[in-house]
Amino acid sequence: MKYKNKIVLITGSGSGIGKAAALAFSKEGGTIIVSDINEINGLKTVSEIIKNNGKASFFKTDVSNF
């Protein structure tokens, strides 16, 4: 498990490439911080990670103004 004991923050992880990255890092043991403007999609990603025995939390985030 390459990312065991590591925290991985991924913006835009409610869908698309961000979600795929979140799932991949989780499978490698990472604790995932799911960050997305869309709360429903973000929480779905967290649920999927937890369902597969991973660890994840969601934070509603808008990074479009940075």
mmCIF file of the N, C-alpha and C atoms, coordinates in Angstrom:
data_MODEL
# 
_entry.id   MODEL 
# 
loop_
_atom_site.group_PDB 
_atom_site.id 
_atom_site.type_symbol 
_atom_site.label_atom_id 
_atom_site.label_alt_id 
_atom_site.label_comp_id 
_atom_site.label_asym_id 
_atom_site.label_entity_id 
_atom_site.label_seq_id 
_atom_site.pdbx_PDB_ins_code 
_atom_site.Cartn_x 
_atom_site.Cartn_y 
_atom_site.Cartn_z 
_atom_site.occupancy 
_atom_site.B_iso_or_equiv 
_atom_site.pdbx_formal_charge 
_atom_site.auth_seq_id 
_atom_site.auth_comp_id 
_atom_site.auth_asym_id 
_atom_site.auth_atom_id 
_atom_site.pdbx_PDB_model_num 
ATOM 1   N N  . MET A 1 1  ? 0.836   -1.180 0.000   1.00 0.00 ? 1  MET A N  1 
ATOM 2   C CA . MET A 1 1  ? 0.000   0.000  0.000   1.00 0.00 ? 1  MET A CA 1 
ATOM 3   C C  . MET A 1 1  ? 0.879   1.241  0.000   1.00 0.00 ? 1  MET A C  1 
ATOM 4   N N  . LYS A 1 2  ? 1.013   1.788  -1.138  1.00 0.00 ? 2  LYS A N  1 
ATOM 5   C CA . LYS A 1 2  ? 1.939   2.888  -1.386  1.00 0.00 ? 2  LYS A CA 1 
ATOM 6   C C  . LYS A 1 2  ? 1.622   4.167  -0.600  1.00 0.00 ? 2  LYS A C  1 
ATOM 7   N N  . TYR A 1 3  ? 0.342   4.421  -0.322  1.00 0.00 ? 3  TYR A N  1 
ATOM 8   C CA . TYR A 1 3  ? -0.042  5.671  0.339   1.00 0.00 ? 3  TYR A CA 1 
ATOM 9   C C  . TYR A 1 3  ? -0.600  5.458  1.749   1.00 0.00 ? 3  TYR A C  1 
ATOM 10  N N  . LYS A 1 4  ? -0.301  4.320  2.347   1.00 0.00 ? 4  LYS A N  1 
ATOM 11  C CA . LYS A 1 4  ? -0.740  4.052  3.717   1.00 0.00 ? 4  LYS A CA 1 
ATOM 12  C C  . LYS A 1 4  ? -0.168  5.129  4.641   1.00 0.00 ? 4  LYS A C  1 
ATOM 13  N N  . ASN A 1 5  ? -1.011  5.621  5.563   1.00 0.00 ? 5  ASN A N  1 
ATOM 14  C CA . ASN A 1 5  ? -0.645  6.686  6.507   1.00 0.00 ? 5  ASN A CA 1 
ATOM 15  C C  . ASN A 1 5  ? -0.387  8.031  5.830   1.00 0.00 ? 5  ASN A C  1 
ATOM 16  N N  . LYS A 1 6  ? -0.900  8.211  4.625   1.00 0.00 ? 6  LYS A N  1 
ATOM 17  C CA . LYS A 1 6  ? -0.782  9.485  3.908   1.00 0.00 ? 6  LYS A CA 1 
ATOM 18  C C  . LYS A 1 6  ? -2.180  10.070 3.709   1.00 0.00 ? 6  LYS A C  1 
ATOM 19  N N  . ILE A 1 7  ? -2.271  11.389 3.756   1.00 0.00 ? 7  ILE A N  1 
ATOM 20  C CA . ILE A 1 7  ? -3.527  12.083 3.479   1.00 0.00 ? 7  ILE A CA 1 
ATOM 21  C C  . ILE A 1 7  ? -3.421  12.698 2.090   1.00 0.00 ? 7  ILE A C  1 
ATOM 22  N N  . VAL A 1 8  ? -4.437  12.447 1.264   1.00 0.00 ? 8  VAL A N  1 
ATOM 23  C CA . VAL A 1 8  ? -4.439  12.915 -0.119  1.00 0.00 ? 8  VAL A CA 1 
ATOM 24  C C  . VAL A 1 8  ? -5.637  13.845 -0.320  1.00 0.00 ? 8  VAL A C  1 
ATOM 25  N N  . LEU A 1 9  ? -5.365  15.102 -0.670  1.00 0.00 ? 9  LEU A N  1 
ATOM 26  C CA . LEU A 1 9  ? -6.410  16.089 -0.944  1.00 0.00 ? 9  LEU A CA 1 
ATOM 27  C C  . LEU A 1 9  ? -6.562  16.222 -2.453  1.00 0.00 ? 9  LEU A C  1 
ATOM 28  N N  . ILE A 1 10 ? -7.784  15.991 -2.935  1.00 0.00 ? 10 ILE A N  1 
ATOM 29  C CA . ILE A 1 10 ? -8.031  16.062 -4.371  1.00 0.00 ? 10 ILE A CA 1 
ATOM 30  C C  . ILE A 1 10 ? -9.210  16.993 -4.624  1.00 0.00 ? 10 ILE A C  1 
ATOM 31  N N  . THR A 1 11 ? -8.955  18.102 -5.327  1.00 0.00 ? 11 THR A N  1 
ATOM 32  C CA . THR A 1 11 ? -10.043 19.007 -5.693  1.00 0.00 ? 11 THR A CA 1 
ATOM 33  C C  . THR A 1 11 ? -10.767 18.447 -6.915  1.00 0.00 ? 11 THR A C  1 
ATOM 34  N N  . GLY A 1 12 ? -12.054 18.707 -6.990  1.00 0.00 ? 12 GLY A N  1 
ATOM 35  C CA . GLY A 1 12 ? -12.845 18.212 -8.118  1.00 0.00 ? 12 GLY A CA 1 
ATOM 36  C C  . GLY A 1 12 ? -13.039 16.716 -8.087  1.00 0.00 ? 12 GLY A C  1 
ATOM 37  N N  . SER A 1 13 ? -13.027 16.134 -6.899  1.00 0.00 ? 13 SER A N  1 
ATOM 38  C CA . SER A 1 13 ? -13.083 14.675 -6.800  1.00 0.00 ? 13 SER A CA 1 
ATOM 39  C C  . SER A 1 13 ? -14.502 14.131 -6.688  1.00 0.00 ? 13 SER A C  1 
ATOM 40  N N  . GLY A 1 14 ? -15.493 14.966 -6.990  1.00 0.00 ? 14 GLY A N  1 
ATOM 41  C CA . GLY A 1 14 ? -16.870 14.497 -7.008  1.00 0.00 ? 14 GLY A CA 1 
ATOM 42  C C  . GLY A 1 14 ? -17.226 13.765 -8.290  1.00 0.00 ? 14 GLY A C  1 
ATOM 43  N N  . SER A 1 15 ? -16.425 13.958 -9.339  1.00 0.00 ? 15 SER A N  1 
ATOM 44  C CA . SER A 1 15 ? -16.713 13.311 -10.622 1.00 0.00 ? 15 SER A CA 1 
ATOM 45  C C  . SER A 1 15 ? -15.469 13.309 -11.507 1.00 0.00 ? 15 SER A C  1 
ATOM 46  N N  . GLY A 1 16 ? -15.568 12.602 -12.601 1.00 0.00 ? 16 GLY A N  1 
ATOM 47  C CA . GLY A 1 16 ? -14.524 12.606 -13.625 1.00 0.00 ? 16 GLY A CA 1 
ATOM 48  C C  . GLY A 1 16 ? -13.162 12.139 -13.167 1.00 0.00 ? 16 GLY A C  1 
ATOM 49  N N  . ILE A 1 17 ? -12.139 12.825 -13.676 1.00 0.00 ? 17 ILE A N  1 
ATOM 50  C CA . ILE A 1 17 ? -10.750 12.461 -13.382 1.00 0.00 ? 17 ILE A CA 1 
ATOM 51  C C  . ILE A 1 17 ? -10.455 12.575 -11.889 1.00 0.00 ? 17 ILE A C  1 
ATOM 52  N N  . GLY A 1 18 ? -11.005 13.598 -11.239 1.00 0.00 ? 18 GLY A N  1 
ATOM 53  C CA . GLY A 1 18 ? -10.787 13.769 -9.808  1.00 0.00 ? 18 GLY A CA 1 
ATOM 54  C C  . GLY A 1 18 ? -11.321 12.596 -9.007  1.00 0.00 ? 18 GLY A C  1 
ATOM 55  N N  . LYS A 1 19 ? -12.510 12.120 -9.368  1.00 0.00 ? 19 LYS A N  1 
ATOM 56  C CA . LYS A 1 19 ? -13.092 10.962 -8.683  1.00 0.00 ? 19 LYS A CA 1 
ATOM 57  C C  . LYS A 1 19 ? -12.244 9.723  -8.935  1.00 0.00 ? 19 LYS A C  1 
ATOM 58  N N  . ALA A 1 20 ? -11.824 9.533  -10.168 1.00 0.00 ? 20 ALA A N  1 
ATOM 59  C CA . ALA A 1 20 ? -10.984 8.381  -10.495 1.00 0.00 ? 20 ALA A CA 1 
ATOM 60  C C  . ALA A 1 20 ? -9.687  8.411  -9.693  1.00 0.00 ? 20 ALA A C  1 
ATOM 61  N N  . ALA A 1 21 ? -9.102  9.595  -9.554  1.00 0.00 ? 21 ALA A N  1 
ATOM 62  C CA . ALA A 1 21 ? -7.874  9.733  -8.767  1.00 0.00 ? 21 ALA A CA 1 
ATOM 63  C C  . ALA A 1 21 ? -8.135  9.411  -7.298  1.00 0.00 ? 21 ALA A C  1 
ATOM 64  N N  . ALA A 1 22 ? -9.253  9.906  -6.765  1.00 0.00 ? 22 ALA A N  1 
ATOM 65  C CA . ALA A 1 22 ? -9.597  9.637  -5.365  1.00 0.00 ? 22 ALA A CA 1 
ATOM 66  C C  . ALA A 1 22 ? -9.742  8.142  -5.118  1.00 0.00 ? 22 ALA A C  1 
ATOM 67  N N  . LEU A 1 23 ? -10.425 7.457  -6.006  1.00 0.00 ? 23 LEU A N  1 
ATOM 68  C CA . LEU A 1 23 ? -10.605 6.015  -5.857  1.00 0.00 ? 23 LEU A CA 1 
ATOM 69  C C  . LEU A 1 23 ? -9.276  5.274  -5.971  1.00 0.00 ? 23 LEU A C  1 
ATOM 70  N N  . ALA A 1 24 ? -8.430  5.704  -6.888  1.00 0.00 ? 24 ALA A N  1 
ATOM 71  C CA . ALA A 1 24 ? -7.127  5.056  -7.075  1.00 0.00 ? 24 ALA A CA 1 
ATOM 72  C C  . ALA A 1 24 ? -6.224  5.248  -5.859  1.00 0.00 ? 24 ALA A C  1 
ATOM 73  N N  . PHE A 1 25 ? -6.143  6.475  -5.341  1.00 0.00 ? 25 PHE A N  1 
ATOM 74  C CA . PHE A 1 25 ? -5.317  6.727  -4.160  1.00 0.00 ? 25 PHE A CA 1 
ATOM 75  C C  . PHE A 1 25 ? -5.856  5.964  -2.952  1.00 0.00 ? 25 PHE A C  1 
ATOM 76  N N  . SER A 1 26 ? -7.170  5.850  -2.856  1.00 0.00 ? 26 SER A N  1 
ATOM 77  C CA . SER A 1 26 ? -7.775  5.107  -1.756  1.00 0.00 ? 26 SER A CA 1 
ATOM 78  C C  . SER A 1 26 ? -7.394  3.632  -1.820  1.00 0.00 ? 26 SER A C  1 
ATOM 79  N N  . LYS A 1 27 ? -7.423  3.062  -3.009  1.00 0.00 ? 27 LYS A N  1 
ATOM 80  C CA . LYS A 1 27 ? -7.041  1.651  -3.173  1.00 0.00 ? 27 LYS A CA 1 
ATOM 81  C C  . LYS A 1 27 ? -5.592  1.412  -2.786  1.00 0.00 ? 27 LYS A C  1 
ATOM 82  N N  . GLU A 1 28 ? -4.783  2.459  -2.848  1.00 0.00 ? 28 GLU A N  1 
ATOM 83  C CA . GLU A 1 28 ? -3.374  2.360  -2.454  1.00 0.00 ? 28 GLU A CA 1 
ATOM 84  C C  . GLU A 1 28 ? -3.167  2.717  -0.982  1.00 0.00 ? 28 GLU A C  1 
ATOM 85  N N  . GLY A 1 29 ? -4.275  2.845  -0.229  1.00 0.00 ? 29 GLY A N  1 
ATOM 86  C CA . GLY A 1 29 ? -4.178  3.031  1.209   1.00 0.00 ? 29 GLY A CA 1 
ATOM 87  C C  . GLY A 1 29 ? -4.276  4.451  1.715   1.00 0.00 ? 29 GLY A C  1 
ATOM 88  N N  . GLY A 1 30 ? -4.409  5.416  0.827   1.00 0.00 ? 30 GLY A N  1 
ATOM 89  C CA . GLY A 1 30 ? -4.472  6.814  1.248   1.00 0.00 ? 30 GLY A CA 1 
ATOM 90  C C  . GLY A 1 30 ? -5.786  7.174  1.919   1.00 0.00 ? 30 GLY A C  1 
ATOM 91  N N  . THR A 1 31 ? -5.726  8.107  2.855   1.00 0.00 ? 31 THR A N  1 
ATOM 92  C CA . THR A 1 31 ? -6.926  8.709  3.429   1.00 0.00 ? 31 THR A CA 1 
ATOM 93  C C  . THR A 1 31 ? -7.263  9.904  2.547   1.00 0.00 ? 31 THR A C  1 
ATOM 94  N N  . ILE A 1 32 ? -8.461  9.911  1.988   1.00 0.00 ? 32 ILE A N  1 
ATOM 95  C CA . ILE A 1 32 ? -8.804  10.873 0.950   1.00 0.00 ? 32 ILE A CA 1 
ATOM 96  C C  . ILE A 1 32 ? -9.639  12.023 1.497   1.00 0.00 ? 32 ILE A C  1 
ATOM 97  N N  . ILE A 1 33 ? -9.239  13.236 1.153   1.00 0.00 ? 33 ILE A N  1 
ATOM 98  C CA . ILE A 1 33 ? -10.047 14.422 1.389   1.00 0.00 ? 33 ILE A CA 1 
ATOM 99  C C  . ILE A 1 33 ? -10.705 14.746 0.052   1.00 0.00 ? 33 ILE A C  1 
ATOM 100 N N  . VAL A 1 34 ? -11.995 14.456 -0.039  1.00 0.00 ? 34 VAL A N  1 
ATOM 101 C CA . VAL A 1 34 ? -12.770 14.722 -1.246  1.00 0.00 ? 34 VAL A CA 1 
ATOM 102 C C  . VAL A 1 34 ? -13.219 16.180 -1.191  1.00 0.00 ? 34 VAL A C  1 
ATOM 103 N N  . SER A 1 35 ? -12.860 16.932 -2.205  1.00 0.00 ? 35 SER A N  1 
ATOM 104 C CA . SER A 1 35 ? -13.157 18.362 -2.253  1.00 0.00 ? 35 SER A CA 1 
ATOM 105 C C  . SER A 1 35 ? -13.844 18.675 -3.578  1.00 0.00 ? 35 SER A C  1 
ATOM 106 N N  . ASP A 1 36 ? -15.064 19.241 -3.490  1.00 0.00 ? 36 ASP A N  1 
ATOM 107 C CA . ASP A 1 36 ? -15.809 19.533 -4.708  1.00 0.00 ? 36 ASP A CA 1 
ATOM 108 C C  . ASP A 1 36 ? -16.856 20.602 -4.412  1.00 0.00 ? 36 ASP A C  1 
ATOM 109 N N  . ILE A 1 37 ? -17.269 21.333 -5.423  1.00 0.00 ? 37 ILE A N  1 
ATOM 110 C CA . ILE A 1 37 ? -18.327 22.326 -5.260  1.00 0.00 ? 37 ILE A CA 1 
ATOM 111 C C  . ILE A 1 37 ? -19.696 21.648 -5.181  1.00 0.00 ? 37 ILE A C  1 
ATOM 112 N N  . ASN A 1 38 ? -19.807 20.457 -5.769  1.00 0.00 ? 38 ASN A N  1 
ATOM 113 C CA . ASN A 1 38 ? -21.062 19.712 -5.785  1.00 0.00 ? 38 ASN A CA 1 
ATOM 114 C C  . ASN A 1 38 ? -21.092 18.741 -4.604  1.00 0.00 ? 38 ASN A C  1 
ATOM 115 N N  . GLU A 1 39 ? -21.876 19.092 -3.599  1.00 0.00 ? 39 GLU A N  1 
ATOM 116 C CA . GLU A 1 39 ? -21.918 18.304 -2.364  1.00 0.00 ? 39 GLU A CA 1 
ATOM 117 C C  . GLU A 1 39 ? -22.445 16.889 -2.590  1.00 0.00 ? 39 GLU A C  1 
ATOM 118 N N  . ILE A 1 40 ? -23.469 16.747 -3.408  1.00 0.00 ? 40 ILE A N  1 
ATOM 119 C CA . ILE A 1 40 ? -24.052 15.424 -3.652  1.00 0.00 ? 40 ILE A CA 1 
ATOM 120 C C  . ILE A 1 40 ? -23.023 14.489 -4.274  1.00 0.00 ? 40 ILE A C  1 
ATOM 121 N N  . ASN A 1 41 ? -22.342 14.945 -5.322  1.00 0.00 ? 41 ASN A N  1 
ATOM 122 C CA . ASN A 1 41 ? -21.334 14.103 -5.971  1.00 0.00 ? 41 ASN A CA 1 
ATOM 123 C C  . ASN A 1 41 ? -20.165 13.815 -5.043  1.00 0.00 ? 41 ASN A C  1 
ATOM 124 N N  . GLY A 1 42 ? -19.748 14.813 -4.274  1.00 0.00 ? 42 GLY A N  1 
ATOM 125 C CA . GLY A 1 42 ? -18.651 14.611 -3.338  1.00 0.00 ? 42 GLY A CA 1 
ATOM 126 C C  . GLY A 1 42 ? -18.970 13.554 -2.303  1.00 0.00 ? 42 GLY A C  1 
ATOM 127 N N  . LEU A 1 43 ? -20.181 13.616 -1.766  1.00 0.00 ? 43 LEU A N  1 
ATOM 128 C CA . LEU A 1 43 ? -20.587 12.627 -0.765  1.00 0.00 ? 43 LEU A CA 1 
ATOM 129 C C  . LEU A 1 43 ? -20.732 11.234 -1.371  1.00 0.00 ? 43 LEU A C  1 
ATOM 130 N N  . LYS A 1 44 ? -21.130 11.165 -2.639  1.00 0.00 ? 44 LYS A N  1 
ATOM 131 C CA . LYS A 1 44 ? -21.194 9.867  -3.323  1.00 0.00 ? 44 LYS A CA 1 
ATOM 132 C C  . LYS A 1 44 ? -19.800 9.261  -3.450  1.00 0.00 ? 44 LYS A C  1 
ATOM 133 N N  . THR A 1 45 ? -18.815 10.093 -3.761  1.00 0.00 ? 45 THR A N  1 
ATOM 134 C CA . THR A 1 45 ? -17.435 9.606  -3.850  1.00 0.00 ? 45 THR A CA 1 
ATOM 135 C C  . THR A 1 45 ? -16.970 9.085  -2.497  1.00 0.00 ? 45 THR A C  1 
ATOM 136 N N  . VAL A 1 46 ? -17.247 9.841  -1.435  1.00 0.00 ? 46 VAL A N  1 
ATOM 137 C CA . VAL A 1 46 ? -16.877 9.402  -0.084  1.00 0.00 ? 46 VAL A CA 1 
ATOM 138 C C  . VAL A 1 46 ? -17.536 8.062  0.233   1.00 0.00 ? 46 VAL A C  1 
ATOM 139 N N  . SER A 1 47 ? -18.820 7.932  -0.072  1.00 0.00 ? 47 SER A N  1 
ATOM 140 C CA . SER A 1 47 ? -19.537 6.683  0.195   1.00 0.00 ? 47 SER A CA 1 
ATOM 141 C C  . SER A 1 47 ? -18.919 5.505  -0.542  1.00 0.00 ? 47 SER A C  1 
ATOM 142 N N  . GLU A 1 48 ? -18.533 5.740  -1.784  1.00 0.00 ? 48 GLU A N  1 
ATOM 143 C CA . GLU A 1 48 ? -17.914 4.669  -2.571  1.00 0.00 ? 48 GLU A CA 1 
ATOM 144 C C  . GLU A 1 48 ? -16.573 4.253  -1.978  1.00 0.00 ? 48 GLU A C  1 
ATOM 145 N N  . ILE A 1 49 ? -15.797 5.217  -1.541  1.00 0.00 ? 49 ILE A N  1 
ATOM 146 C CA . ILE A 1 49 ? -14.501 4.914  -0.924  1.00 0.00 ? 49 ILE A CA 1 
ATOM 147 C C  . ILE A 1 49 ? -14.702 4.116  0.362   1.00 0.00 ? 49 ILE A C  1 
ATOM 148 N N  . ILE A 1 50 ? -15.627 4.567  1.204   1.00 0.00 ? 50 ILE A N  1 
ATOM 149 C CA . ILE A 1 50 ? -15.885 3.877  2.472   1.00 0.00 ? 50 ILE A CA 1 
ATOM 150 C C  . ILE A 1 50 ? -16.440 2.474  2.221   1.00 0.00 ? 50 ILE A C  1 
ATOM 151 N N  . LYS A 1 51 ? -17.308 2.337  1.226   1.00 0.00 ? 51 LYS A N  1 
ATOM 152 C CA . LYS A 1 51 ? -17.873 1.032  0.865   1.00 0.00 ? 51 LYS A CA 1 
ATOM 153 C C  . LYS A 1 51 ? -16.769 0.039  0.506   1.00 0.00 ? 51 LYS A C  1 
ATOM 154 N N  . ASN A 1 52 ? -15.686 0.550  -0.062  1.00 0.00 ? 52 ASN A N  1 
ATOM 155 C CA . ASN A 1 52 ? -14.550 -0.298 -0.445  1.00 0.00 ? 52 ASN A CA 1 
ATOM 156 C C  . ASN A 1 52 ? -13.468 -0.330 0.632   1.00 0.00 ? 52 ASN A C  1 
ATOM 157 N N  . ASN A 1 53 ? -13.886 -0.087 1.892   1.00 0.00 ? 53 ASN A N  1 
ATOM 158 C CA . ASN A 1 53 ? -13.003 -0.163 3.066   1.00 0.00 ? 53 ASN A CA 1 
ATOM 159 C C  . ASN A 1 53 ? -11.931 0.912  3.119   1.00 0.00 ? 53 ASN A C  1 
ATOM 160 N N  . GLY A 1 54 ? -12.141 2.026  2.437   1.00 0.00 ? 54 GLY A N  1 
ATOM 161 C CA . GLY A 1 54 ? -11.205 3.141  2.500   1.00 0.00 ? 54 GLY A CA 1 
ATOM 162 C C  . GLY A 1 54 ? -11.642 4.175  3.520   1.00 0.00 ? 54 GLY A C  1 
ATOM 163 N N  . LYS A 1 55 ? -10.831 5.217  3.659   1.00 0.00 ? 55 LYS A N  1 
ATOM 164 C CA . LYS A 1 55 ? -11.132 6.320  4.574   1.00 0.00 ? 55 LYS A CA 1 
ATOM 165 C C  . LYS A 1 55 ? -11.235 7.602  3.760   1.00 0.00 ? 55 LYS A C  1 
ATOM 166 N N  . ALA A 1 56 ? -12.300 8.375  4.022   1.00 0.00 ? 56 ALA A N  1 
ATOM 167 C CA . ALA A 1 56 ? -12.491 9.617  3.266   1.00 0.00 ? 56 ALA A CA 1 
ATOM 168 C C  . ALA A 1 56 ? -13.377 10.586 4.031   1.00 0.00 ? 56 ALA A C  1 
ATOM 169 N N  . SER A 1 57 ? -13.177 11.863 3.755   1.00 0.00 ? 57 SER A N  1 
ATOM 170 C CA . SER A 1 57 ? -14.006 12.949 4.280   1.00 0.00 ? 57 SER A CA 1 
ATOM 171 C C  . SER A 1 57 ? -14.309 13.898 3.130   1.00 0.00 ? 57 SER A C  1 
ATOM 172 N N  . PHE A 1 58 ? -15.416 14.633 3.257   1.00 0.00 ? 58 PHE A N  1 
ATOM 173 C CA . PHE A 1 58 ? -15.809 15.574 2.214   1.00 0.00 ? 58 PHE A CA 1 
ATOM 174 C C  . PHE A 1 58 ? -15.789 17.003 2.736   1.00 0.00 ? 58 PHE A C  1 
ATOM 175 N N  . PHE A 1 59 ? -15.296 17.916 1.905   1.00 0.00 ? 59 PHE A N  1 
ATOM 176 C CA . PHE A 1 59 ? -15.352 19.347 2.179   1.00 0.00 ? 59 PHE A CA 1 
ATOM 177 C C  . PHE A 1 59 ? -15.850 20.048 0.929   1.00 0.00 ? 59 PHE A C  1 
ATOM 178 N N  . LYS A 1 60 ? -16.966 20.772 1.071   1.00 0.00 ? 60 LYS A N  1 
ATOM 179 C CA . LYS A 1 60 ? -17.481 21.539 -0.064  1.00 0.00 ? 60 LYS A CA 1 
ATOM 180 C C  . LYS A 1 60 ? -16.531 22.702 -0.307  1.00 0.00 ? 60 LYS A C  1 
ATOM 181 N N  . THR A 1 61 ? -16.004 22.769 -1.524  1.00 0.00 ? 61 THR A N  1 
ATOM 182 C CA . THR A 1 61 ? -14.969 23.744 -1.839  1.00 0.00 ? 61 THR A CA 1 
ATOM 183 C C  . THR A 1 61 ? -15.167 24.305 -3.241  1.00 0.00 ? 61 THR A C  1 
ATOM 184 N N  . ASP A 1 62 ? -14.996 25.613 -3.370  1.00 0.00 ? 62 ASP A N  1 
ATOM 185 C CA . ASP A 1 62 ? -15.024 26.274 -4.675  1.00 0.00 ? 62 ASP A CA 1 
ATOM 186 C C  . ASP A 1 62 ? -13.652 26.909 -4.894  1.00 0.00 ? 62 ASP A C  1 
ATOM 187 N N  . VAL A 1 63 ? -12.864 26.323 -5.773  1.00 0.00 ? 63 VAL A N  1 
ATOM 188 C CA . VAL A 1 63 ? -11.517 26.842 -6.032  1.00 0.00 ? 63 VAL A CA 1 
ATOM 189 C C  . VAL A 1 63 ? -11.466 27.688 -7.307  1.00 0.00 ? 63 VAL A C  1 
ATOM 190 N N  . SER A 1 64 ? -12.625 28.036 -7.848  1.00 0.00 ? 64 SER A N  1 
ATOM 191 C CA . SER A 1 64 ? -12.650 28.769 -9.114  1.00 0.00 ? 64 SER A CA 1 
ATOM 192 C C  . SER A 1 64 ? -12.146 30.206 -9.000  1.00 0.00 ? 64 SER A C  1 
ATOM 193 N N  . ASN A 1 65 ? -12.079 30.758 -7.801  1.00 0.00 ? 65 ASN A N  1 
ATOM 194 C CA . ASN A 1 65 ? -11.622 32.137 -7.635  1.00 0.00 ? 65 ASN A CA 1 
ATOM 195 C C  . ASN A 1 65 ? -10.182 32.258 -7.153  1.00 0.00 ? 65 ASN A C  1 
ATOM 196 N N  . PHE A 1 66 ? -9.448  31.179 -7.149  1.00 0.00 ? 66 PHE A N  1 
ATOM 197 C CA . PHE A 1 66 ? -8.055  31.233 -6.684  1.00 0.00 ? 66 PHE A CA 1 
ATOM 198 C C  . PHE A 1 66 ? -7.097  31.464 -7.820  1.00 0.00 ? 66 PHE A C  1 
# 
